[in-house]
Amino acid sequence: MALFTLGLAVALAQPAAAESTAGVFPYAVHSEVLENGLTVHVIPMPSEGVAACYTWMKVGSRDETDPGRTGFAHFFEHLMFYGTQTVGREAREREILLLGADENAWTWFDETVYHAVLANTQVPKYLALEADRFQHLYLTEEDVRREAGAVFGEYRKGQSDPDSRLWETLFANAFSTHTYHHDTIGFEADIAAMPTAWEYSQAFFSRFYRPENATILVVGDVEPAEVFAEVRKNWSSWPTGTQSRPALPEEPKQTALRRAEVLWPGPTATRIAFGWRIPADRAANPEVAALSLVAEMLTSPVGPLSRRLIDEEGLAYALEGARNPFFDPSLLTLTLTLKDPKHLARAEAIVREEVAKLQTAVDPDYLAQTRSHSRYDFLSGLDDPDSVASAFGWAMRRNGTVDALDTYYRHYDAQTPEGVASAAQKYLVDEGLTVVVLKGASEAQ
């Protein structure tokens, strides 16, 4: 078995396995790439007979470039549970129950992820079931029609949530060309057309559900050699795709502040969202770590912004935000839920004042406290197979290297007050800012 160390550039032989150790990530990573391009990572960890199995697909709403087909990556996630001609939908559901697996899936901008937590003794059977549906999914026109109704219900539920509408409007205004412009659930007209999309679903499956777009993660009380053997046995026959990935439209440079307003049809608290344009999530870019610290310092419940808005002036119920870690350039966001719409101007002024302070001088003690808390919070969460698979898979999708988490935390730990201030100066500017306000019907009068 060829060994390599986290932090080094590695070329994996195909299908030779490799192992990684050391660094901030506390577990060894064993990796293999099959001849068809399928990537497999196995992470043994103490978990008393429990394992997590993830299949991480490089397809999300980011890839929806065909006219009239927004929301299809999410729709197809639903369709993937319809089974095959060998193991149909109901038969597969019975098998999952017999395995005792806690199974689910999710789709967002950059990926679709299928995951399960189960007993380690059931991993071989589960990998065989997964291999069957990923290679031999069988859909009828009636299957597509039926599941389209469920997705429309999910869309309506989202439309009844003012926070979802705020997020959707923020990205729709911040991105004019790139596919981050539309929410993962899709546009209503495109969802309404899904019942007749059987033919398109076949083309979507053929184009995106291919081994070179897939990464299998198995984490927990498992032996890497045994997992690799099961994957080779069941997944090696999956043919590599013949179609290229869609070319994404390039987002033009933003040059001025953008504003938008949403009028909510019923009573609700006023909300304001800020979104500053930031680089793609790449562990090797020190600015990414610096911007994480910027977001964490701005949103900390013990930080100056929260104290002013919530504790001292009592303007807001809640303050949230993050550096959104997307595959392509995205946004650093802040959202405020206000107690009274008349506080809107004052709340925005306070946000701008605290951003300006970060741009000029960062308190070294507050920086150290923020970094220590956030780092501990992340690392202490790596205590079960499901959490480890999720964190590792997220980093792998955006960076493609097993040492991504270690690289990120090297930059994170090395950030100085000057470096954090510099990142805030560069990116938290009006030329890259979109502001959206959501008001309830009674407040809009």
C-alpha positions as CSV (number, residue, x, y, z in Angstrom):
1,M,0.0,0.0,0.0
2,A,1.5,3.3,-1.1
3,L,1.7,5.8,1.8
4,F,1.4,9.6,1.6
5,T,1.2,12.4,4.2
6,L,-1.5,15.1,4.4
7,G,-0.1,18.3,3.0
8,L,1.8,16.6,0.1
9,A,0.8,16.6,-3.5
10,V,-0.2,13.0,-4.4
11,A,-0.9,11.2,-7.6
12,L,-3.0,8.1,-6.9
13,A,-2.2,5.1,-8.9
14,Q,-5.2,3.4,-10.5
15,P,-6.5,1.3,-8.8
16,A,-3.7,1.2,-6.1
17,A,-4.8,2.4,-2.7
18,A,-3.1,5.1,-0.6
19,E,-3.2,6.1,3.0
20,S,-2.9,9.6,4.6
21,T,-2.0,10.5,8.2
22,A,-1.0,13.4,10.3
23,G,-2.3,17.0,10.4
24,V,-5.3,18.6,12.1
25,F,-7.8,16.0,10.7
26,P,-7.6,13.3,13.4
27,Y,-8.1,10.1,11.3
28,A,-6.1,8.3,8.6
29,V,-7.6,8.4,5.1
30,H,-7.3,5.5,2.8
31,S,-8.0,6.3,-0.9
32,E,-8.4,4.5,-4.2
33,V,-9.4,5.5,-7.7
34,L,-10.9,2.9,-9.9
35,E,-10.1,2.6,-13.6
36,N,-13.5,4.1,-14.4
37,G,-12.7,7.3,-12.4
38,L,-14.7,6.5,-9.3
39,T,-13.0,7.8,-6.2
40,V,-13.2,5.9,-2.9
41,H,-12.1,7.1,0.5
42,V,-12.2,5.0,3.7
43,I,-11.7,6.5,7.1
44,P,-11.5,4.1,10.0
45,M,-12.4,5.5,13.4
46,P,-13.6,4.2,16.7
47,S,-17.3,3.9,16.4
48,E,-18.3,0.5,18.0
49,G,-19.8,-1.3,15.1
50,V,-21.2,1.8,13.3
51,A,-20.3,3.1,9.9
52,A,-21.5,5.9,7.5
53,C,-21.7,5.4,3.8
54,Y,-21.8,8.5,1.5
55,T,-22.0,8.8,-2.2
56,W,-21.1,12.4,-3.1
57,M,-22.1,13.4,-6.6
58,K,-20.7,16.4,-8.4
59,V,-24.0,17.7,-9.6
60,G,-26.2,20.4,-8.1
61,S,-28.3,23.4,-9.2
62,R,-25.0,25.0,-10.2
63,D,-25.0,22.6,-13.2
64,E,-28.5,23.5,-14.4
65,T,-27.8,25.4,-17.6
66,D,-30.5,24.0,-19.9
67,P,-33.4,26.4,-20.3
68,G,-36.5,25.5,-18.3
69,R,-34.7,22.9,-16.2
70,T,-33.9,24.6,-13.0
71,G,-34.5,22.4,-9.9
72,F,-33.7,19.3,-11.8
73,A,-30.7,18.1,-9.7
74,H,-32.9,18.2,-6.6
75,F,-35.8,16.5,-8.5
76,F,-33.5,13.8,-9.7
77,E,-32.3,13.2,-6.1
78,H,-35.9,12.2,-5.4
79,L,-36.1,10.0,-8.5
80,M,-33.0,8.1,-7.4
81,F,-35.0,6.3,-4.7
82,Y,-37.3,4.5,-7.3
83,G,-35.0,1.5,-7.6
84,T,-34.1,-0.7,-10.5
85,Q,-35.6,-3.6,-12.5
86,T,-33.7,-5.9,-10.2
87,V,-34.6,-4.2,-6.9
88,G,-37.7,-2.0,-7.3
89,R,-38.7,0.9,-5.1
90,E,-40.7,-1.1,-2.5
91,A,-38.2,-3.9,-2.5
92,R,-35.4,-1.5,-1.9
93,E,-37.2,0.2,1.0
94,R,-37.7,-3.2,2.6
95,E,-34.0,-4.0,2.2
96,I,-33.0,-0.7,3.8
97,L,-35.3,-1.4,6.7
98,L,-33.8,-4.9,7.1
99,L,-30.3,-3.4,7.1
100,G,-31.3,-1.0,9.9
101,A,-29.9,1.9,7.9
102,D,-30.8,5.5,8.6
103,E,-30.8,6.7,5.0
104,N,-31.4,10.1,3.3
105,A,-30.1,12.5,0.7
106,W,-29.8,16.2,0.0
107,T,-29.0,18.5,-2.9
108,W,-27.6,22.0,-2.9
109,F,-25.8,24.3,-5.3
110,D,-22.7,22.3,-5.9
111,E,-23.6,18.6,-5.1
112,T,-26.1,15.9,-4.5
113,V,-25.2,13.6,-1.5
114,Y,-26.7,10.2,-0.7
115,H,-25.9,9.0,2.8
116,A,-26.7,6.3,5.4
117,V,-25.6,5.3,8.9
118,L,-25.8,1.6,9.6
119,A,-24.1,-1.3,11.3
120,N,-20.6,-2.0,9.9
121,T,-21.6,-5.6,9.2
122,Q,-24.2,-4.3,6.7
123,V,-21.8,-2.1,4.7
124,P,-21.2,-4.8,2.0
125,K,-24.9,-5.2,1.3
126,Y,-25.6,-1.5,1.3
127,L,-22.7,-0.8,-1.2
128,A,-24.2,-3.5,-3.4
129,L,-27.6,-1.9,-3.3
130,E,-26.1,1.5,-4.0
131,A,-24.1,0.2,-6.9
132,D,-27.3,-1.3,-8.4
133,R,-29.3,2.0,-8.4
134,F,-26.4,4.2,-9.5
135,Q,-25.8,2.0,-12.5
136,H,-29.2,0.7,-13.3
137,L,-31.8,3.2,-12.1
138,Y,-35.2,2.4,-13.8
139,L,-37.8,5.1,-14.1
140,T,-41.2,5.0,-15.7
141,E,-43.1,8.0,-16.9
142,E,-45.6,7.4,-14.1
143,D,-42.7,7.5,-11.6
144,V,-41.6,10.9,-12.9
145,R,-45.2,12.3,-12.8
146,R,-45.8,11.1,-9.2
147,E,-42.5,12.4,-7.8
148,A,-43.0,15.8,-9.5
149,G,-46.0,16.4,-7.3
150,A,-43.9,15.8,-4.1
151,V,-41.4,18.3,-5.3
152,F,-44.1,20.9,-6.0
153,G,-45.3,20.4,-2.4
154,E,-41.7,21.0,-1.2
155,Y,-41.5,24.2,-3.3
156,R,-44.8,25.5,-1.8
157,K,-43.6,24.8,1.7
158,G,-40.4,26.8,1.0
159,Q,-42.4,29.7,-0.4
160,S,-44.3,29.9,2.9
161,D,-41.0,30.6,4.8
162,P,-39.9,34.3,4.7
163,D,-36.3,33.3,5.5
164,S,-36.2,31.1,2.4
165,R,-37.6,33.9,0.3
166,L,-35.0,36.3,1.7
167,W,-32.1,33.9,0.8
168,E,-33.6,33.3,-2.7
169,T,-33.9,37.0,-3.4
170,L,-30.4,37.8,-2.2
171,F,-28.8,35.3,-4.5
172,A,-31.1,36.2,-7.4
173,N,-29.9,39.8,-7.2
174,A,-26.3,39.1,-6.4
175,F,-25.8,36.8,-9.4
176,S,-27.1,38.0,-12.7
177,T,-25.5,35.3,-15.0
178,H,-24.0,32.5,-13.0
179,T,-26.3,29.6,-12.1
180,Y,-26.2,30.5,-8.4
181,H,-28.8,33.0,-9.5
182,H,-31.5,30.4,-9.0
183,D,-32.4,28.5,-5.8
184,T,-31.8,24.8,-5.7
185,I,-35.5,24.0,-5.6
186,G,-35.9,25.8,-9.0
187,F,-38.3,28.2,-10.6
188,E,-42.1,27.5,-10.2
189,A,-42.7,27.3,-14.0
190,D,-39.8,24.7,-14.3
191,I,-41.2,22.7,-11.4
192,A,-44.7,22.7,-13.0
193,A,-43.1,21.2,-16.1
194,M,-41.4,18.3,-14.3
195,P,-44.3,15.8,-14.7
196,T,-43.5,15.5,-18.4
197,A,-39.8,15.3,-17.9
198,W,-39.3,11.5,-18.2
199,E,-37.2,11.8,-21.4
200,Y,-35.0,14.6,-19.9
201,S,-34.5,12.5,-16.7
202,Q,-33.0,9.8,-18.8
203,A,-30.6,12.2,-20.4
204,F,-29.8,13.8,-17.0
205,F,-28.9,10.4,-15.5
206,S,-26.7,9.5,-18.5
207,R,-24.9,12.8,-18.4
208,F,-24.2,13.4,-14.7
209,Y,-24.5,10.0,-12.9
210,R,-21.2,8.7,-14.0
211,P,-18.3,7.3,-11.9
212,E,-15.9,10.3,-12.7
213,N,-18.5,12.5,-10.9
214,A,-18.8,10.3,-7.9
215,T,-16.9,9.9,-4.6
216,I,-17.7,7.1,-2.2
217,L,-16.9,7.7,1.5
218,V,-17.1,4.9,4.1
219,V,-16.3,6.0,7.6
220,G,-16.3,4.2,10.9
221,D,-15.6,0.8,12.3
222,V,-14.4,-0.7,9.0
223,E,-11.4,-2.3,7.4
224,P,-10.2,-0.3,4.3
225,A,-9.1,-3.4,2.3
226,E,-12.5,-5.0,2.8
227,V,-14.4,-1.9,1.7
228,F,-12.1,-1.4,-1.4
229,A,-12.8,-5.1,-2.4
230,E,-16.6,-4.6,-2.1
231,V,-16.5,-1.4,-4.2
232,R,-14.3,-3.0,-6.9
233,K,-16.7,-5.9,-7.0
234,N,-19.9,-3.9,-7.4
235,W,-18.9,-0.6,-9.0
236,S,-16.1,-1.4,-11.5
237,S,-18.5,-2.1,-14.3
238,W,-20.1,1.4,-14.1
239,P,-19.1,3.0,-17.4
240,T,-17.4,6.3,-17.7
241,G,-19.5,9.1,-19.2
242,T,-19.1,10.3,-22.7
243,Q,-20.6,13.8,-22.3
244,S,-18.8,16.8,-21.1
245,R,-20.0,18.8,-18.1
246,P,-21.9,22.0,-19.0
247,A,-20.0,25.2,-19.4
248,L,-21.1,27.7,-16.9
249,P,-21.7,31.3,-17.7
250,E,-19.2,33.7,-16.2
251,E,-20.5,36.2,-13.7
252,P,-19.6,39.7,-14.7
253,K,-17.7,41.8,-12.1
254,Q,-20.0,43.7,-9.8
255,T,-19.2,47.4,-9.7
256,A,-21.9,49.0,-7.5
257,L,-24.1,48.3,-4.5
258,R,-27.3,46.5,-5.3
259,R,-30.6,46.7,-3.3
260,A,-33.8,44.8,-3.5
261,E,-37.0,44.6,-1.4
262,V,-39.4,41.8,-0.7
263,L,-43.0,42.4,0.4
264,W,-44.2,39.4,2.4
265,P,-48.0,38.9,2.0
266,G,-48.6,38.3,5.7
267,P,-47.3,39.6,9.0
268,T,-43.7,38.8,9.8
269,A,-40.6,40.5,11.3
270,T,-38.6,42.7,9.1
271,R,-35.4,41.1,7.9
272,I,-32.3,42.5,6.2
273,A,-29.7,40.5,4.4
274,F,-26.2,41.5,3.3
275,G,-24.2,39.6,0.8
276,W,-20.6,40.5,-0.1
277,R,-19.0,38.8,-3.1
278,I,-16.0,36.6,-2.0
279,P,-13.7,34.0,-3.7
280,A,-14.5,30.3,-4.2
281,D,-13.9,27.9,-1.3
282,R,-10.3,26.8,-1.9
283,A,-8.2,25.7,1.1
284,A,-5.0,26.8,-0.5
285,N,-6.2,30.5,-0.6
286,P,-5.3,32.2,2.7
287,E,-8.0,34.8,2.1
288,V,-10.6,32.1,2.5
289,A,-9.5,31.4,6.0
290,A,-9.3,35.1,6.7
291,L,-12.9,35.6,5.5
292,S,-14.1,32.8,7.7
293,L,-12.7,34.6,10.6
294,V,-14.3,37.9,9.4
295,A,-17.7,36.2,9.3
296,E,-17.2,34.5,12.7
297,M,-16.1,37.7,14.4
298,L,-19.1,39.6,12.9
299,T,-21.7,37.0,14.0
300,S,-20.3,35.8,17.3
301,P,-23.0,36.1,20.1
302,V,-20.3,37.7,22.3
303,G,-18.9,40.0,19.5
304,P,-19.4,43.7,19.3
305,L,-22.0,43.6,16.5
306,S,-24.2,41.2,18.3
307,R,-23.8,43.1,21.6
308,R,-24.8,46.4,20.0
309,L,-27.7,45.1,17.9
310,I,-29.2,42.7,20.5
311,D,-28.0,43.4,24.0
312,E,-27.3,47.2,24.1
313,E,-29.8,48.8,21.6
314,G,-32.2,45.9,21.4
315,L,-32.9,46.3,17.7
316,A,-32.7,42.7,16.6
317,Y,-34.0,39.3,17.6
318,A,-31.3,37.4,15.8
319,L,-28.0,37.9,13.9
320,E,-26.7,35.1,11.6
321,G,-24.2,34.8,8.9
322,A,-21.3,32.9,7.4
323,R,-18.7,32.7,4.6
324,N,-20.7,30.5,2.2
325,P,-18.3,27.8,1.1
326,F,-19.3,27.2,-2.5
327,F,-17.3,25.7,-5.4
328,D,-17.4,28.9,-7.3
329,P,-17.1,32.5,-6.0
330,S,-20.1,33.2,-3.7
331,L,-21.1,35.4,-0.8
332,L,-20.3,36.2,2.8
333,T,-23.7,36.8,4.3
334,L,-25.2,38.5,7.3
335,T,-28.9,38.4,8.1
336,L,-30.7,40.4,10.8
337,T,-34.3,39.8,12.1
338,L,-35.4,43.1,13.5
339,K,-37.9,43.9,16.3
340,D,-39.3,46.9,14.6
341,P,-39.1,48.0,11.0
342,K,-38.3,51.6,12.1
343,H,-34.9,50.3,13.2
344,L,-33.9,49.3,9.7
345,A,-31.7,52.3,8.9
346,R,-30.1,52.2,12.4
347,A,-29.4,48.5,12.1
348,E,-27.7,48.8,8.7
349,A,-25.6,51.7,10.1
350,I,-24.4,49.6,13.0
351,V,-23.4,46.8,10.6
352,R,-21.5,49.2,8.5
353,E,-19.8,50.7,11.5
354,E,-18.6,47.3,12.8
355,V,-17.4,46.2,9.3
356,A,-15.4,49.4,9.1
357,K,-13.8,48.7,12.5
358,L,-12.7,45.3,11.3
359,Q,-11.2,46.9,8.2
360,T,-9.1,49.2,10.2
361,A,-8.1,47.3,13.4
362,V,-8.7,43.8,14.6
363,D,-8.5,43.1,18.3
364,P,-5.8,40.4,18.7
365,D,-7.5,38.9,21.8
366,Y,-10.9,38.8,20.2
367,L,-9.3,37.2,17.1
368,A,-7.6,34.6,19.2
369,Q,-10.8,33.8,21.1
370,T,-12.8,33.5,18.0
371,R,-10.3,31.2,16.3
372,S,-10.0,29.0,19.4
373,H,-13.7,28.6,19.8
374,S,-14.5,27.9,16.1
375,R,-11.6,25.5,15.7
376,Y,-12.6,23.6,18.8
377,D,-16.2,23.5,17.7
378,F,-15.3,22.0,14.4
379,L,-12.8,19.4,15.7
380,S,-15.0,18.3,18.6
381,G,-17.8,17.6,16.1
382,L,-15.7,15.0,14.4
383,D,-16.8,12.4,16.9
384,D,-19.0,10.1,14.9
385,P,-18.9,8.6,11.4
386,D,-21.7,10.7,10.0
387,S,-20.1,14.0,11.0
388,V,-16.6,12.9,9.7
389,A,-18.0,11.8,6.4
390,S,-19.9,15.1,6.0
391,A,-16.9,17.4,6.8
392,F,-14.5,15.4,4.7
393,G,-16.8,15.1,1.8
394,W,-17.5,18.8,1.8
395,A,-13.8,19.7,1.7
396,M,-13.1,17.1,-1.0
397,R,-15.8,18.4,-3.3
398,R,-14.3,21.9,-3.3
399,N,-10.7,21.0,-3.3
400,G,-10.2,17.5,-4.6
401,T,-7.4,16.7,-2.2
402,V,-7.4,14.7,1.0
403,D,-5.3,17.3,2.8
404,A,-7.8,20.2,2.2
405,L,-8.9,20.4,5.9
406,D,-5.3,20.5,7.1
407,T,-4.3,23.1,4.5
408,Y,-7.3,25.3,5.4
409,Y,-6.5,25.1,9.2
410,R,-2.9,25.9,8.6
411,H,-4.0,29.2,7.0
412,Y,-6.7,29.6,9.6
413,D,-4.2,29.3,12.5
414,A,-1.7,31.6,10.8
415,Q,-4.1,34.5,10.3
416,T,-2.9,37.8,11.9
417,P,-5.0,40.8,12.8
418,E,-3.5,42.6,9.8
419,G,-4.4,39.7,7.5
420,V,-8.1,39.6,8.7
421,A,-8.4,43.3,8.4
422,S,-6.9,43.2,4.9
423,A,-9.5,40.6,3.7
424,A,-12.3,42.7,5.1
425,Q,-10.9,45.8,3.3
426,K,-10.7,44.0,0.0
427,Y,-14.0,42.1,0.0
428,L,-16.5,43.9,2.3
429,V,-17.0,46.8,0.0
430,D,-20.1,48.3,-1.6
431,E,-18.9,47.4,-5.1
432,G,-19.4,43.8,-4.1
433,L,-22.4,44.1,-1.8
434,T,-26.1,43.2,-2.3
435,V,-28.6,44.2,0.3
436,V,-32.2,42.8,0.5
437,V,-34.9,43.9,2.9
438,L,-38.0,41.7,3.6
439,K,-41.0,43.4,5.1
440,G,-44.4,42.1,6.2
441,A,-47.6,43.3,4.7
442,S,-48.5,45.5,7.6
443,E,-45.0,47.0,7.8
444,A,-44.9,48.0,4.1
445,Q,-47.6,50.6,4.4
